[in-house]
Structure formats: structure tokens, C-alpha cells
């Protein structure tokens, strides 16, 4: 078959102008037409997992770490890559990466030792996120600061599992 381009809407009913069709001549007055459908548009890109809101870079997902460690789980790389993208698009901003912990009953029962553990862990996690943004995200280290706050800045009550999950977080505060 030889492809043709439809230039006149009246030529073939139901075929769009500019649409590619294949045809073969059957006799002097009739065509056997095979219409090539238009390709589907590409899917939209996934929504960004981070955006600037006021003096924060707000993330839509949690940054996950191995239990009681500062090792970032790979499931969180997309979120961190979006944070890096925002920072690359806004070279004038500096960010404080803030690690937070929950005051879970097991830690609280250990008193000062539990408090110290969570403070150190939240600080190590903030610094691990900073390191990721520098090493994998290409952000200059002097644009980032990593600080842990332990369980000192809760955003939800620590007396429920859901509340503790909200308090175990990483925040990104724009410092300039």
C-alpha cells in the first residue's frame, strides 16, 4: 500500500485532515482505505514530590530509614531527587535539613538515654539526607545544614502510633 495524506475533508468522510492513511486502488471510482490511528499522547510526568511553600520545601512522602539507623531507604530517593531539583532551580536558597523523632514509650522509659539516642539518631538522619543531596543531588555542601531535634518539636501527640509516625520526619527549612 502507498501512504497518502488527507488534504481535503470532503475527500474521505471520517478521516481527519493531515491524518496518514494507507490505500490501494480498487477501481477507477473506489478506494479501499486503512486508517492509521493517531498515536496516544505520552503519559503526563508524575507529580513532583516536593514543592516550595513559604520558607519550606514541603515533601509529599516520608523519608524512610532503616530502623534505628541513618541509612536512607531507596524508596525515598525520588523525593530527595525532587528536593535537589528544587534547589538546583533556585540557586539562591540555602536549606536546613531537620531530623525529628517521636517520643515512643520504649524510648521515654529509658529516660535521658532514650532522649540522647533519639537526638543523636535524628541528627545522623538529617546529616545523611544532607550527604545524599550533596553526593547524589549535586547540591553544594555549603548550601545545606543538617540538624537533629530529637523529640523536641512534635507536630502530633506521641500517645498514638499515627501521631508518632507524623513526628518521625525530615523537614526542609529555607534559611535565607
C-alpha atoms as a printed R data frame, in Angstrom:
    type eleno elety resid chain resno       x      y       z
1   ATOM     1    CA   UNK     A     1   0.000  0.000   0.000
2   ATOM     2    CA   UNK     A     2   1.046  3.565  -0.623
3   ATOM     3    CA   UNK     A     3   0.513  6.120   2.166
4   ATOM     4    CA   UNK     A     4  -1.334  9.319   1.326
5   ATOM     5    CA   UNK     A     5  -2.068 12.403   3.381
6   ATOM     6    CA   UNK     A     6  -5.654 13.600   3.507
7   ATOM     7    CA   UNK     A     7  -5.683 17.246   2.453
8   ATOM     8    CA   UNK     A     8  -9.384 17.723   1.843
9   ATOM     9    CA   UNK     A     9 -12.031 16.814   4.437
10  ATOM    10    CA   UNK     A    10 -14.576 16.137   1.713
11  ATOM    11    CA   UNK     A    11 -12.333 13.511   0.088
12  ATOM    12    CA   UNK     A    12 -12.930 10.770   2.678
13  ATOM    13    CA   UNK     A    13 -15.573 11.097   5.370
14  ATOM    14    CA   UNK     A    14 -14.346 10.268   8.898
15  ATOM    15    CA   UNK     A    15 -10.651 10.840   8.253
16  ATOM    16    CA   UNK     A    16  -9.049 13.918   9.778
17  ATOM    17    CA   UNK     A    17  -7.112 16.423   7.737
18  ATOM    18    CA   UNK     A    18  -3.410 15.597   7.965
19  ATOM    19    CA   UNK     A    19  -4.060 12.023   9.118
20  ATOM    20    CA   UNK     A    20  -1.971  9.321   7.450
21  ATOM    21    CA   UNK     A    21  -3.921  6.589   5.640
22  ATOM    22    CA   UNK     A    22  -2.938  3.593   3.554
23  ATOM    23    CA   UNK     A    23  -4.912  2.875   0.406
24  ATOM    24    CA   UNK     A    24  -4.970  0.768  -2.727
25  ATOM    25    CA   UNK     A    25  -6.837  1.483  -5.901
26  ATOM    26    CA   UNK     A    26  -9.701 -0.995  -6.353
27  ATOM    27    CA   UNK     A    27 -11.203  0.510  -9.484
28  ATOM    28    CA   UNK     A    28 -11.448  3.914 -11.011
29  ATOM    29    CA   UNK     A    29 -14.009  5.310  -8.540
30  ATOM    30    CA   UNK     A    30 -13.463  3.435  -5.234
31  ATOM    31    CA   UNK     A    31 -10.718  3.228  -2.632
32  ATOM    32    CA   UNK     A    32 -10.027  0.545  -0.038
33  ATOM    33    CA   UNK     A    33  -8.713  2.600   2.876
34  ATOM    34    CA   UNK     A    34  -6.881  1.537   6.014
35  ATOM    35    CA   UNK     A    35  -6.736  4.354   8.573
36  ATOM    36    CA   UNK     A    36  -3.662  4.547  10.789
37  ATOM    37    CA   UNK     A    37  -4.820  5.714  14.219
38  ATOM    38    CA   UNK     A    38  -3.043  8.649  15.762
39  ATOM    39    CA   UNK     A    39  -0.564  7.552  18.426
40  ATOM    40    CA   UNK     A    40  -1.656  8.013  22.019
41  ATOM    41    CA   UNK     A    41  -0.136 11.036  23.714
42  ATOM    42    CA   UNK     A    42   2.640 10.250  26.165
43  ATOM    43    CA   UNK     A    43   1.523  9.910  29.772
44  ATOM    44    CA   UNK     A    44   1.929 13.025  31.892
45  ATOM    45    CA   UNK     A    45   5.011 13.126  34.085
46  ATOM    46    CA   UNK     A    46   4.446 12.049  37.673
47  ATOM    47    CA   UNK     A    47   3.684 14.922  40.017
48  ATOM    48    CA   UNK     A    48   6.647 16.385  41.853
49  ATOM    49    CA   UNK     A    49   7.124 15.016  45.353
50  ATOM    50    CA   UNK     A    50   8.461 18.322  46.662
51  ATOM    51    CA   UNK     A    51   7.500 21.982  46.331
52  ATOM    52    CA   UNK     A    52   8.310 25.316  47.907
53  ATOM    53    CA   UNK     A    53   5.678 26.647  50.308
54  ATOM    54    CA   UNK     A    54   6.740 29.821  52.071
55  ATOM    55    CA   UNK     A    55  10.037 29.170  53.864
56  ATOM    56    CA   UNK     A    56   9.835 25.377  53.485
57  ATOM    57    CA   UNK     A    57  10.420 22.752  50.861
58  ATOM    58    CA   UNK     A    58   7.411 20.559  51.555
59  ATOM    59    CA   UNK     A    59   7.616 16.886  50.604
60  ATOM    60    CA   UNK     A    60   4.624 14.698  49.801
61  ATOM    61    CA   UNK     A    61   6.182 11.443  51.024
62  ATOM    62    CA   UNK     A    62   8.052 10.364  54.131
63  ATOM    63    CA   UNK     A    63  11.811  9.890  54.049
64  ATOM    64    CA   UNK     A    64  12.287  6.265  55.117
65  ATOM    65    CA   UNK     A    65  15.333  4.977  57.004
66  ATOM    66    CA   UNK     A    66  16.388  1.568  58.236
67  ATOM    67    CA   UNK     A    67  15.110  1.011  61.779
68  ATOM    68    CA   UNK     A    68  17.236  2.805  64.389
69  ATOM    69    CA   UNK     A    69  19.795  3.742  61.698
70  ATOM    70    CA   UNK     A    70  20.606  6.687  59.473
71  ATOM    71    CA   UNK     A    71  20.576  4.606  56.265
72  ATOM    72    CA   UNK     A    72  18.108  6.093  53.745
73  ATOM    73    CA   UNK     A    73  15.900  3.505  52.063
74  ATOM    74    CA   UNK     A    74  15.899  3.586  48.235
75  ATOM    75    CA   UNK     A    75  12.129  4.187  48.175
76  ATOM    76    CA   UNK     A    76  12.919  7.745  49.320
77  ATOM    77    CA   UNK     A    77  15.375  8.606  46.557
78  ATOM    78    CA   UNK     A    78  12.694 10.100  44.254
79  ATOM    79    CA   UNK     A    79  11.590 12.514  46.979
80  ATOM    80    CA   UNK     A    80  15.160 13.576  47.672
81  ATOM    81    CA   UNK     A    81  15.866 13.939  43.956
82  ATOM    82    CA   UNK     A    82  12.882 16.315  43.725
83  ATOM    83    CA   UNK     A    83  14.276 18.336  46.654
84  ATOM    84    CA   UNK     A    84  17.622 18.526  44.820
85  ATOM    85    CA   UNK     A    85  15.827 19.611  41.643
86  ATOM    86    CA   UNK     A    86  14.107 22.444  43.504
87  ATOM    87    CA   UNK     A    87  17.422 23.563  44.959
88  ATOM    88    CA   UNK     A    88  19.065 23.472  41.522
89  ATOM    89    CA   UNK     A    89  16.208 25.554  40.105
90  ATOM    90    CA   UNK     A    90  16.579 28.037  42.971
91  ATOM    91    CA   UNK     A    91  20.345 28.519  43.356
92  ATOM    92    CA   UNK     A    92  19.914 31.382  45.810
93  ATOM    93    CA   UNK     A    93  18.299 29.312  48.557
94  ATOM    94    CA   UNK     A    94  20.025 27.513  51.399
95  ATOM    95    CA   UNK     A    95  18.284 24.771  53.352
96  ATOM    96    CA   UNK     A    96  18.430 23.384  56.867
97  ATOM    97    CA   UNK     A    97  17.623 19.666  56.826
98  ATOM    98    CA   UNK     A    98  15.858 18.979  60.130
99  ATOM    99    CA   UNK     A    99  15.609 15.487  61.573
100 ATOM   100    CA   UNK     A   100  12.821 14.769  64.063
101 ATOM   101    CA   UNK     A   101  11.935 11.769  66.209
102 ATOM   102    CA   UNK     A   102   8.939 10.606  68.165
103 ATOM   103    CA   UNK     A   103   8.820 10.100  71.907
104 ATOM   104    CA   UNK     A   104   7.770  6.489  71.794
105 ATOM   105    CA   UNK     A   105   7.052  4.710  75.068
106 ATOM   106    CA   UNK     A   106  10.146  2.485  74.842
107 ATOM   107    CA   UNK     A   107  12.474  5.469  74.426
108 ATOM   108    CA   UNK     A   108  10.733  7.540  77.066
109 ATOM   109    CA   UNK     A   109  11.098  4.733  79.634
110 ATOM   110    CA   UNK     A   110  14.856  4.845  79.128
111 ATOM   111    CA   UNK     A   111  14.865  8.479  80.292
112 ATOM   112    CA   UNK     A   112  17.936 10.507  79.390
113 ATOM   113    CA   UNK     A   113  19.474  7.577  77.491
114 ATOM   114    CA   UNK     A   114  16.335  7.349  75.301
115 ATOM   115    CA   UNK     A   115  16.321 11.109  74.783
116 ATOM   116    CA   UNK     A   116  20.010 11.135  73.862
117 ATOM   117    CA   UNK     A   117  19.584  8.189  71.475
118 ATOM   118    CA   UNK     A   118  16.727  9.887  69.593
119 ATOM   119    CA   UNK     A   119  18.558 13.215  69.482
120 ATOM   120    CA   UNK     A   120  21.682 11.584  68.018
121 ATOM   121    CA   UNK     A   121  19.639  9.465  65.588
122 ATOM   122    CA   UNK     A   122  17.628 12.437  64.302
123 ATOM   123    CA   UNK     A   123  20.871 14.398  63.842
124 ATOM   124    CA   UNK     A   124  22.531 11.492  61.997
125 ATOM   125    CA   UNK     A   125  19.483 11.134  59.731
126 ATOM   126    CA   UNK     A   126  19.467 14.865  58.912
127 ATOM   127    CA   UNK     A   127  23.163 14.651  58.058
128 ATOM   128    CA   UNK     A   128  22.552 11.527  55.924
129 ATOM   129    CA   UNK     A   129  19.915 13.437  53.911
130 ATOM   130    CA   UNK     A   130  22.344 16.338  53.522
131 ATOM   131    CA   UNK     A   131  25.032 13.912  52.298
132 ATOM   132    CA   UNK     A   132  22.614 12.394  49.781
133 ATOM   133    CA   UNK     A   133  21.699 15.835  48.409
134 ATOM   134    CA   UNK     A   134  25.393 16.709  48.057
135 ATOM   135    CA   UNK     A   135  26.626 13.383  46.641
136 ATOM   136    CA   UNK     A   136  23.676 12.258  44.524
137 ATOM   137    CA   UNK     A   137  21.785 15.510  44.039
138 ATOM   138    CA   UNK     A   138  24.765 17.685  43.129
139 ATOM   139    CA   UNK     A   139  23.972 20.399  45.685
140 ATOM   140    CA   UNK     A   140  26.908 22.365  47.138
141 ATOM   141    CA   UNK     A   141  27.510 21.361  50.758
142 ATOM   142    CA   UNK     A   142  27.662 24.987  51.879
143 ATOM   143    CA   UNK     A   143  24.003 25.427  50.854
144 ATOM   144    CA   UNK     A   144  22.886 22.754  53.319
145 ATOM   145    CA   UNK     A   145  22.927 22.282  57.059
146 ATOM   146    CA   UNK     A   146  21.835 19.104  58.854
147 ATOM   147    CA   UNK     A   147  20.394 19.344  62.374
148 ATOM   148    CA   UNK     A   148  18.590 16.840  64.588
149 ATOM   149    CA   UNK     A   149  15.928 17.911  67.078
150 ATOM   150    CA   UNK     A   150  15.067 14.548  68.608
151 ATOM   151    CA   UNK     A   151  11.549 14.590  70.011
152 ATOM   152    CA   UNK     A   152  11.669 18.281  70.974
153 ATOM   153    CA   UNK     A   153   9.425 19.576  68.143
154 ATOM   154    CA   UNK     A   154   6.429 17.235  67.772
155 ATOM   155    CA   UNK     A   155   3.675 18.095  65.299
156 ATOM   156    CA   UNK     A   156   1.270 15.487  66.681
157 ATOM   157    CA   UNK     A   157   0.637 13.785  70.036
158 ATOM   158    CA   UNK     A   158   3.059 10.943  70.761
159 ATOM   159    CA   UNK     A   159   0.422  8.827  72.509
160 ATOM   160    CA   UNK     A   160  -0.757  7.101  69.291
161 ATOM   161    CA   UNK     A   161   1.075  5.159  66.595
162 ATOM   162    CA   UNK     A   162  -0.218  7.608  63.962
163 ATOM   163    CA   UNK     A   163   0.995 10.609  65.953
164 ATOM   164    CA   UNK     A   164   4.436  9.086  66.453
165 ATOM   165    CA   UNK     A   165   4.640  8.347  62.708
166 ATOM   166    CA   UNK     A   166   3.960 12.036  61.940
167 ATOM   167    CA   UNK     A   167   6.651 13.123  64.378
168 ATOM   168    CA   UNK     A   168   9.308 10.875  62.801
169 ATOM   169    CA   UNK     A   169  10.061 13.158  59.890
170 ATOM   170    CA   UNK     A   170  12.560 15.192  57.941
171 ATOM   171    CA   UNK     A   171  11.764 18.861  57.295
172 ATOM   172    CA   UNK     A   172  13.466 21.210  54.849
173 ATOM   173    CA   UNK     A   173  13.563 24.831  56.020
174 ATOM   174    CA   UNK     A   174  14.787 27.583  53.725
175 ATOM   175    CA   UNK     A   175  17.203 29.646  55.790
176 ATOM   176    CA   UNK     A   176  17.625 32.732  53.590
